[in-house]
Amino acid sequence: MVFRRTNEKALPLMEKGAVWVDSPREAAEEADVLFTMVGFPDDVREVYFGKGGILEGARPGTILVDMTTTEPALAGEVYQAAKLRGAFAVDAPVSGGDVGARNATLSIMIGGDREVVDAIQPLLSVLGKNIAYQGPAGSGQHTKMCNQIVIAGTMIGVCESLIYGSKAGLELPTMLSSIQGGAARCWTLDNLAPRMLQRDFAPGFFVDHFIKDMGIALKESARMGLFLPGLALVHQLYLAVKAQGHRKSGTQALVLALEEMSRTVIQAKPPH
């Protein structure tokens, strides 16, 4: 069974045999295991707690798996509300971008009851390859914040490397092929740097969503008494990207804001 706000986007699944339902509640009434992935914490609240939401329809024993990147405290709220209905909730945010989703190689970070996570392992294995139980409810979301903090720092490094290489007159594809084989190698360098060279800013992951994730990480950091200046800097830079009109672009659009600041445009000359 499948539900989306825009049912046209569900047509490929329905052509493969999925059955359309008219609300999250209706999906929950029929499902043994229900997966959700939406955009923002407010969307999670609406889908789970709102009128016609999942918790109105969840039966005892139903397993609810939220793969949205959202607030750890909200994951705990969903867990407790499900428990009151005799159901089970798991927070299972993912990493790997559009490439990982298409190739079923996502990293999945999971919080909740261990025995429930073990029960849905065969389903998770359909979606990802690096599947790790992190601890009680909310732990998956905390782990995703760690992931996003690393990505934030990596993104600025990759962008500045390309701007530097372009200004120095390097053949950027050749430069990339060299550093991708060394200590600098990372997912962002392998997957997003080539898109920057091609001036391809189509979204694998929206700027808007990354700003949301960094905001959650900064809020959690403040709650824990931590100061993360690198994350705060990248968050501000992405707000500049959004102000330039690129909120629905991919996260690789960070290079546009940095180019504007340095008045340098990446020139990707092909290797000889």
C-alpha positions as CSV (number, residue, x, y, z in Angstrom):
1,M,0.0,0.0,0.0
2,V,1.2,3.5,-0.8
3,F,0.2,7.1,0.0
4,R,1.7,10.3,-1.2
5,R,0.5,13.9,-1.2
6,T,0.8,13.8,-5.1
7,N,-0.5,10.5,-6.2
8,E,1.0,10.8,-9.7
9,K,4.4,10.1,-8.2
10,A,3.1,6.8,-6.9
11,L,2.1,5.5,-10.3
12,P,5.3,3.6,-11.0
13,L,4.7,1.6,-7.8
14,M,1.1,1.1,-8.6
15,E,2.0,-0.3,-12.0
16,K,4.1,-2.9,-10.1
17,G,1.1,-3.9,-7.9
18,A,1.0,-1.4,-5.1
19,V,-2.4,-0.4,-3.9
20,W,-3.3,3.3,-3.4
21,V,-4.8,4.4,-0.1
22,D,-6.3,7.8,0.7
23,S,-4.5,8.6,4.0
24,P,-1.7,7.6,6.3
25,R,-4.4,6.3,8.7
26,E,-5.7,3.9,6.0
27,A,-2.2,2.7,5.3
28,A,-1.7,2.0,9.0
29,E,-5.0,0.2,9.4
30,E,-3.9,-2.4,6.8
31,A,-0.1,-2.6,7.3
32,D,2.0,-4.9,9.5
33,V,5.0,-2.7,8.8
34,L,4.7,0.9,7.7
35,F,7.6,3.1,6.4
36,T,7.5,6.8,6.2
37,M,9.9,9.4,4.7
38,V,8.8,13.0,4.5
39,G,10.5,16.4,4.5
40,F,10.5,18.3,7.8
41,P,9.6,17.7,11.5
42,D,6.3,19.4,11.0
43,D,5.5,16.9,8.2
44,V,6.4,14.0,10.6
45,R,4.0,15.4,13.2
46,E,1.2,15.8,10.6
47,V,1.7,12.3,9.2
48,Y,1.8,10.6,12.6
49,F,-0.3,12.8,15.0
50,G,-2.6,14.8,12.6
51,K,-6.1,14.1,11.6
52,G,-6.1,11.0,9.4
53,G,-2.6,10.2,10.6
54,I,-0.8,7.0,11.3
55,L,-1.4,6.8,15.0
56,E,-5.2,6.9,14.5
57,G,-5.0,3.7,12.5
58,A,-2.0,1.8,13.9
59,R,-3.0,-1.6,15.3
60,P,-1.3,-3.4,18.2
61,G,1.8,-5.1,16.9
62,T,2.3,-2.7,13.9
63,I,5.8,-1.6,13.3
64,L,6.3,2.0,12.3
65,V,9.6,2.9,10.6
66,D,10.3,6.6,10.1
67,M,13.2,7.2,7.7
68,T,12.8,11.0,7.7
69,T,15.8,13.0,9.2
70,T,14.1,14.7,12.0
71,E,14.5,15.8,15.6
72,P,15.6,13.1,18.1
73,A,13.0,14.2,20.6
74,L,10.3,13.9,18.0
75,A,11.4,10.3,17.4
76,G,11.0,9.7,21.1
77,E,7.5,11.2,21.0
78,V,6.5,8.9,18.1
79,Y,8.0,5.9,20.0
80,Q,6.0,6.6,23.2
81,A,2.7,7.3,21.3
82,A,3.1,4.1,19.4
83,K,3.8,2.2,22.6
84,L,0.5,3.4,24.1
85,R,-1.3,1.8,21.2
86,G,0.6,-1.5,21.5
87,A,2.6,-0.7,18.4
88,F,6.3,-0.2,17.9
89,A,8.2,2.7,16.4
90,V,11.7,2.8,15.0
91,D,13.7,5.9,13.8
92,A,15.8,4.9,10.8
93,P,17.2,7.9,8.9
94,V,19.4,7.2,5.9
95,S,22.5,8.5,4.1
96,G,23.8,7.9,0.6
97,G,21.9,10.4,-1.5
98,D,20.0,9.7,-4.7
99,V,22.7,7.3,-5.8
100,G,22.3,5.1,-2.7
101,A,18.5,5.1,-3.0
102,R,18.6,4.0,-6.6
103,N,21.2,1.3,-6.0
104,A,19.8,0.1,-2.7
105,T,23.1,0.8,-0.9
106,L,21.9,3.3,1.7
107,S,23.4,3.5,5.1
108,I,20.6,3.2,7.7
109,M,21.0,4.4,11.3
110,I,18.5,2.9,13.6
111,G,17.0,3.7,17.0
112,G,14.3,1.8,18.9
113,D,13.9,-1.6,20.5
114,R,16.6,-4.1,19.4
115,E,14.2,-7.0,18.9
116,V,11.9,-4.9,16.7
117,V,14.9,-3.8,14.6
118,D,16.0,-7.4,14.2
119,A,12.5,-8.4,13.1
120,I,12.5,-5.9,10.2
121,Q,16.1,-6.6,9.1
122,P,15.1,-8.4,5.9
123,L,13.0,-5.3,4.8
124,L,15.8,-2.9,5.7
125,S,18.2,-5.1,3.6
126,V,16.2,-4.3,0.5
127,L,17.0,-0.6,0.9
128,G,20.5,-0.5,2.2
129,K,23.8,-2.3,2.8
130,N,25.3,-0.6,5.9
131,I,22.6,-1.1,8.5
132,A,23.5,-0.4,12.1
133,Y,21.5,-0.4,15.3
134,Q,22.5,2.6,17.4
135,G,20.5,2.3,20.6
136,P,17.1,3.4,22.0
137,A,14.6,5.7,20.3
138,G,16.2,8.8,18.9
139,S,19.6,7.3,18.6
140,G,19.2,6.9,14.8
141,Q,18.5,10.6,14.5
142,H,21.5,11.5,16.7
143,T,23.7,9.4,14.5
144,K,22.3,11.1,11.4
145,M,23.2,14.4,12.9
146,C,26.8,13.1,13.3
147,N,26.7,12.2,9.6
148,Q,25.4,15.6,8.5
149,I,28.1,17.4,10.6
150,V,30.8,15.4,8.7
151,I,29.1,16.2,5.3
152,A,28.9,19.9,6.1
153,G,32.6,20.1,6.7
154,T,33.4,17.9,3.7
155,M,31.2,20.0,1.3
156,I,33.0,23.2,2.0
157,G,36.4,21.4,1.5
158,V,35.4,19.9,-1.8
159,C,34.0,23.2,-3.1
160,E,37.0,25.3,-2.0
161,S,39.3,22.7,-3.6
162,L,37.7,23.0,-7.0
163,I,37.7,26.8,-6.8
164,Y,41.4,26.8,-5.9
165,G,42.2,24.3,-8.6
166,S,40.3,26.4,-11.2
167,K,42.1,29.6,-10.2
168,A,45.4,27.8,-10.3
169,G,44.7,26.7,-13.9
170,L,44.6,23.0,-13.2
171,E,42.7,20.6,-15.4
172,L,40.1,19.8,-12.8
173,P,39.1,16.2,-13.9
174,T,42.8,15.3,-13.8
175,M,43.2,16.9,-10.4
176,L,40.1,15.0,-9.1
177,S,41.3,11.7,-10.4
178,S,44.5,12.2,-8.4
179,I,43.1,13.2,-5.1
180,Q,40.2,10.7,-5.2
181,G,42.8,8.0,-4.8
182,G,44.4,9.5,-1.7
183,A,43.5,10.5,1.8
184,A,41.0,13.1,0.6
185,R,38.7,10.4,-0.9
186,C,35.1,10.6,0.2
187,W,31.5,10.2,-1.1
188,T,31.1,13.9,-1.8
189,L,34.3,14.0,-3.9
190,D,33.3,10.9,-5.9
191,N,29.7,11.8,-6.5
192,L,29.1,15.5,-6.2
193,A,32.4,17.1,-7.4
194,P,31.8,15.7,-10.9
195,R,28.4,17.3,-10.9
196,M,29.9,20.7,-9.9
197,L,32.3,20.4,-12.9
198,Q,29.4,19.8,-15.2
199,R,27.5,22.7,-13.6
200,D,24.8,20.2,-12.7
201,F,22.9,21.5,-9.7
202,A,19.9,19.2,-9.9
203,P,18.9,17.8,-6.5
204,G,20.0,14.5,-5.2
205,F,19.4,16.1,-1.8
206,F,17.7,19.5,-1.5
207,V,19.5,22.6,-0.1
208,D,16.4,23.3,1.9
209,H,16.6,19.8,3.6
210,F,20.2,20.2,4.4
211,I,19.6,23.5,6.0
212,K,16.9,21.8,8.1
213,D,19.3,19.0,9.1
214,M,22.1,21.4,10.1
215,G,19.5,23.5,12.1
216,I,18.5,20.4,14.0
217,A,22.2,19.5,14.8
218,L,22.9,23.1,16.0
219,K,19.8,23.0,18.2
220,E,20.8,19.7,19.7
221,S,24.4,21.0,20.1
222,A,23.1,24.0,22.0
223,R,20.9,21.8,24.2
224,M,24.0,19.7,25.1
225,G,26.2,22.8,25.7
226,L,28.4,22.2,22.7
227,F,29.8,24.8,20.3
228,L,30.4,23.6,16.7
229,P,31.8,26.6,14.8
230,G,32.5,24.7,11.6
231,L,28.9,23.5,11.4
232,A,27.6,27.0,12.2
233,L,29.7,28.5,9.4
234,V,28.5,26.0,6.8
235,H,24.9,26.5,7.9
236,Q,25.3,30.3,7.3
237,L,26.8,29.6,3.8
238,Y,23.9,27.4,2.9
239,L,21.5,30.2,3.9
240,A,23.3,32.3,1.4
241,V,22.8,29.6,-1.2
242,K,19.1,29.7,-0.4
243,A,19.0,33.5,-0.6
244,Q,20.5,33.2,-4.1
245,G,17.4,31.3,-5.1
246,H,18.8,27.7,-4.9
247,R,16.7,26.3,-2.1
248,K,15.5,23.4,-4.4
249,S,18.9,22.8,-5.9
250,G,21.2,20.0,-4.8
251,T,23.6,20.5,-2.0
252,Q,26.5,20.8,-4.5
253,A,25.1,24.3,-5.2
254,L,27.2,25.4,-2.2
255,V,29.9,26.1,-4.8
256,L,27.8,28.9,-6.3
257,A,27.8,30.9,-3.1
258,L,31.5,30.4,-2.6
259,E,32.2,31.4,-6.2
260,E,30.2,34.5,-5.7
261,M,32.3,35.4,-2.7
262,S,35.5,34.8,-4.5
263,R,34.2,35.9,-8.0
264,T,35.7,32.7,-9.5
265,V,33.7,30.3,-11.7
266,I,34.9,26.8,-12.0
267,Q,36.3,26.0,-15.4
268,A,36.4,22.3,-16.0
269,K,38.9,21.8,-18.8
270,P,39.0,18.2,-20.1
271,P,42.3,16.4,-19.7
272,H,44.5,16.1,-22.8
